[in-house]
Each structure stands twice: as C-alpha cells, then as structure tokens.
Amino acid sequence: MNDTTDRTDMNDRNGANGANGAGAGRVSPPAERHTVERLVPAWLAETERHDPAAAREARTGWERGSLSAGAAQDLATWVTARVTDTGFNEDEGPRVDGPARITPADKDAVHRWLAEQGHRI
C-alpha cells in the first residue's frame, strides 16, 4: 500500500501494518475492518437500548470516521464482554447468546483496529 495515498475514511487506515503487517496468525487489515463493520451495528443497537445519548454520539462519530475515546473504550469493552464463540462445545461450557457471533479473534481484531486508529485500549 502506498503511504502517500489519501486515506480520509478511518475504515481505510492501514499505516500501522505496513505492507507486511499481517503476520502468521494475524487477521489482515481488510479483514479487521470487515470485522469492525460487522460488529459496530450490533454494538450501536445495544448501546441505543441502554444509553440513547451515548449511542447518538457514537453513531455520529462512526459515520464521520472518528470515534471518541469514550466510544472506542465502550466498543472495546462491549466486544470483550460479548465473545459468543468460545471454542467450547455445548458439553464443555456455557453458550453465550448475543446479537452477533463474536470469536476471540474478532475481539482481538477490533482491539487492533481501535489501536490502529490511535485509541488506547
């Protein structure tokens, strides 16, 4: 990826990864972005039910391409708490129901993406 390319949309930032940023066992940046885009609507919908003002602020930030520090931390906490696919089968552990299938790798991808956007998680 050319570092001189204009990247105005936060969903397209990739500078932290460079050309070889996706190492073994690491989700590629486009996949991280896809994961975030898949999970943010579920996070916003749940936030709307519990704190409409915070949801409006987060949605506005998301649509403008810049989450506030508070919204980023809320997203990080939400995705961590909502991991639904733990790798356990029904006999080995609890099933966590949620609005979206969220794996530990999805959680890690969201956390990496937030860090790449400059947020401390």
C-alpha positions as CSV (number, residue, x, y, z in Angstrom):
1,M,0.0,0.0,0.0
2,N,1.3,3.4,-0.9
3,D,1.8,5.6,2.2
4,T,1.1,8.7,0.2
5,T,-2.4,7.6,-0.6
6,D,-5.0,9.9,0.8
7,R,-7.0,8.0,3.4
8,T,-9.7,10.2,4.8
9,D,-12.0,7.4,6.0
10,M,-10.9,5.8,9.3
11,N,-12.1,2.5,8.0
12,D,-9.4,2.5,5.3
13,R,-6.4,3.4,7.6
14,N,-3.7,0.8,7.4
15,G,-0.4,2.6,8.1
16,A,0.3,0.8,11.3
17,N,0.5,-2.5,9.5
18,G,2.6,-1.5,6.5
19,A,3.0,-3.9,3.6
20,N,3.8,-6.9,5.7
21,G,1.7,-6.1,8.8
22,A,-0.5,-9.3,8.7
23,G,1.9,-11.9,10.1
24,A,1.3,-15.5,10.8
25,G,-1.9,-16.0,12.8
26,R,-2.9,-12.3,12.4
27,V,-6.0,-11.1,10.7
28,S,-5.3,-9.0,7.7
29,P,-6.2,-5.3,8.0
30,P,-9.1,-5.5,5.4
31,A,-10.5,-8.4,7.5
32,E,-10.1,-6.4,10.7
33,R,-12.0,-3.6,9.1
34,H,-14.7,-6.0,7.9
35,T,-15.0,-7.4,11.4
36,V,-15.4,-3.9,12.9
37,E,-18.0,-3.0,10.2
38,R,-19.9,-6.2,11.0
39,L,-19.9,-5.7,14.8
40,V,-20.4,-1.9,15.1
41,P,-24.1,-2.0,14.2
42,A,-24.8,-4.6,16.9
43,W,-22.9,-2.5,19.4
44,L,-24.7,0.7,18.4
45,A,-28.1,-1.1,18.7
46,E,-27.4,-2.4,22.1
47,T,-26.0,1.0,23.3
48,E,-29.1,2.6,21.9
49,R,-31.3,0.5,24.2
50,H,-29.2,1.3,27.3
51,D,-27.9,4.9,26.7
52,P,-29.5,6.7,23.7
53,A,-27.4,9.8,24.1
54,A,-24.1,7.8,24.1
55,A,-25.4,5.8,21.1
56,R,-26.1,9.0,19.2
57,E,-22.6,10.3,19.9
58,A,-21.0,7.0,19.0
59,R,-23.1,6.7,15.8
60,T,-22.2,10.3,14.8
61,G,-18.5,9.6,15.4
62,W,-18.7,6.3,13.4
63,E,-20.4,8.0,10.5
64,R,-17.9,10.8,10.5
65,G,-15.0,8.4,10.6
66,S,-13.7,9.2,14.1
67,L,-14.9,7.5,17.3
68,S,-14.4,9.5,20.5
69,A,-12.0,8.0,23.1
70,G,-15.0,7.1,25.3
71,A,-16.9,5.4,22.4
72,A,-13.7,3.5,21.4
73,Q,-13.4,2.2,25.0
74,D,-17.0,1.3,25.1
75,L,-16.7,-0.7,21.9
76,A,-13.6,-2.5,23.2
77,T,-15.4,-3.4,26.4
78,W,-18.5,-4.5,24.6
79,V,-16.7,-6.7,22.2
80,T,-14.7,-8.3,25.0
81,A,-17.9,-9.0,27.1
82,R,-19.8,-10.3,24.1
83,V,-17.5,-13.0,22.9
84,T,-20.0,-15.7,21.9
85,D,-17.9,-18.4,20.3
86,T,-15.5,-19.6,22.9
87,G,-14.5,-22.8,21.2
88,F,-16.3,-24.9,23.8
89,N,-18.9,-27.3,22.6
90,E,-22.3,-27.5,24.4
91,D,-21.0,-30.1,26.8
92,E,-17.8,-28.2,27.8
93,G,-19.0,-24.8,28.7
94,P,-21.7,-22.2,28.6
95,R,-23.1,-20.9,25.4
96,V,-23.2,-17.1,25.3
97,D,-26.1,-15.8,23.3
98,G,-25.7,-12.4,21.6
99,P,-26.7,-10.3,18.7
100,A,-23.7,-11.4,16.6
101,R,-21.3,-14.3,16.5
102,I,-18.1,-12.9,18.1
103,T,-15.0,-15.0,18.4
104,P,-11.9,-14.3,20.5
105,A,-10.1,-13.5,17.1
106,D,-12.9,-11.0,16.3
107,K,-12.3,-9.3,19.7
108,D,-8.6,-9.1,19.0
109,A,-9.3,-7.7,15.5
110,V,-11.5,-4.9,17.0
111,H,-8.9,-4.1,19.6
112,R,-6.1,-4.0,17.0
113,W,-8.2,-1.8,14.7
114,L,-9.0,0.6,17.5
115,A,-5.3,0.8,18.4
116,E,-4.5,1.5,14.7
117,Q,-7.0,4.4,14.9
118,G,-4.9,5.8,17.8
119,H,-7.1,4.7,20.7
120,R,-5.5,3.3,23.9
121,I,-7.4,0.1,24.7
